[in-house]
Amino acid sequence: MNVRRSAAALAAIAVIGAAAAPAAAADPSPSPSAKVPAGLYGTADPTYDGVWRQSLALLAQDTAGVIPSPKAVDWLTGQQCGNGAFAPFRADADKPCDARTPVDTNSTAAAVQALAALGGHGDVVEDALGWLKSVQNKDGGWGYTPAAPATPTPPPSSSAPSRRPAPTRRRCARTAGRPTTPC
C-alpha cells in the first residue's frame, strides 16, 4: 500500500512540477527596465551605466584606431544636461534635466575623456568641465554626486599595503639560451 501512495504522490508532484515549469522558465533573466536605444553599445539595461559604458567603448575604439559610429557619438553627446553634467542614462534625452535627474561626476568625467579623445566636441567637453569644476570639493576632490564628500583615502596602519616599492626581479643575461650570470 505504501508503494502505491508513494507512486501517486510522485505522479502528483510531477504533474504539478510540469505545469509550473513553463512559467518559471518563460523568462530566465529580468528584462531591462529601460529600452536600449539605437546608438548605445551593449544590450544590458543602461539605467545605471549607459554613459559610462558608452564612454569606455568610444575610448577603446579610439585607442584601437577604430572610427566610432556617428550614431554612437551622437547618443553620448545627447545625454548631456543643460548645465554640462551627464546622468548615467536619460531615456528621454529631449526632456530637459531637472533637480531630480541623477547626474554624477563619474559619468561626466568618462564622457569628457571619450569626447576629448575623439575630438570635434569642444563645446560639450568645455560645458562638462565647467560643471565638474563647479562641483569640486574644497579639498580638491569630487564626490560621486554634487556636494557629496570625496572618497577618503585609508589612514596609514599596519594593515595598509606597504608603500615601499615592490622588489624587482633580477633578469639573467642569456647566451644561446643558457644563463651567463647567476639568476
N, C-alpha and C positions, 0 to 999 in steps of 0.2 A: 504494500500500500504506500509506503514512503517513497518508493521509486516512482510511482505514478504521480504523486503530489509534486515531487521534485521536478519531474519532466514537465508537468503542467505549469509550474512556476517558471521554469526556464523558458518555456514556449511563450508565456505571457511577457516575460522580460524582453525576449527577442522581438516580439511584435511591437511593444511599446518603444523599444530602442530603435527599431527600424523606422517607426513613424516619426520619431524625434530627430533622427539623424539628418534628413534633408534640411530641416530648419536650422540645425546647428552648423551644417557645412555650407549653407547657402552663401554666406559672406564671411570667409575666414579672417579677413582683416577689415578694420574700420575704414569707412570711406573718408576721403579728405573732407574737412569741414568747409573748405573753400575750393572752388573750381580752379584748376591750374590754367592760367591764361596763356594765350599764344605768346611766344617770345620768351617765356620763362623756362630756363633749363630745369630738368628734373620732373618727376611725376608725383612726388610726395606733396602733402599738404604744405603750402607755402606760408601759412599763417604766422609762424614764429621765425622763419629763416629765409624767406624769399629773397630779400635784398642781399643778405649775407651770402647765400649760395650763388646767386647770380653774379655778384661782385667777384667771388673767388673763381668762378668759371671763366669770367671775362679776363681776369688776371692771368689765369693759366693759359688761356688761348693766346693772349698777347705774348707771354713768355715763350710759348712754343712757336711763335711766328704765324699763328692762325688768325685770319681776319674774322672777327665775330660777326654773326648775323646782325644786320642793322635793326631787325625787329627785337633782338635780344637787348641791344644797347638802348633802343627806344623804350623798352619796358622798364629798364633800370632808371633812366632819366625821368620817366613819367611817375616814378614812385616818390619823387622829391616833394616835400611840402613847401608852401609859400615862404616859410621862414628859413628854408635851407636844409632843414633836418630830413632824415629818411626814417620812415617807420619800417619794421620788418616786412610788412605786407599791407598794401591797401587794395582791397578788392575792387573798389570803385575809385580809380585814380583821378577821375574827373571831378569828384566831390572834394572840395577844399578841406584841408586838415583843420581840426579844431582842438580844443583843450583835451578832448578825450582820445585823440589819436596818439597811440603809444610810440612816440619817437624815441630813438635811443642812440647813444654815441657809437656803439659798435657797428650798427648798420650804416650809420652816416660815414664813419671812418673807412669802412670797407668800400663803400661806394666811391668815396673820394679817391682812394688808391686805384681802383679799377678805371674810373673815368679819366684820371690824370694820366695813367699809363697809356690809355687808348689815344688820348689827345683829342682836340677839337670840341671839348666840352668845358672850356674855361669858365663860362658863366655859372654852370651848375656846380663846378668844383669850388669856385670862389664863394658862392652862396653857402655851400655846405661848410667850408672852412670858417666863414663868418659865424655860422651857428655854433660850430664846435668851440670857437673862441669865446662866444657869449655864455656858454655853459661850463667853461673850465673852472674848476675849483680854485680857491685862493692858494692851495698848496701846489698848484700846477698840474694836478691830475684830473681825471674825469671819472665820474660815477657812470654806471650803466645808463641811467636816466638823468635828465636835468635835475640839479640840486641834490643828487644822491652823493654820499661821500665816495671818494676814490677807494678802490680796493686797497686795504692796508698791506704792507709787507710784513712778514712774520718777524717777531723780535728775535735777536740772536740768542741762541740757547744751545745746550748740549745736544738737543735733538735736531737742530738745524743742520743742513748739509755743510760740510767743511768749505771754507772759502779759499782754501789752498788750491792751486792748480792741480789738475789731475796728473798723475805720473805719466811720463811719456815712455813709450816702449822703444827700446833701442833697436835700430834696424841693423841687420847684418849685411856686410858687404859680401857679394857673391861673385865668384868667378866660375864659369862653366857649371852653374847650378850648385856649387859647393860653397859653404861659408868660408870667407877668408879672414874674418875676425870672429872672436868668440861672441856668441849670442846670449 
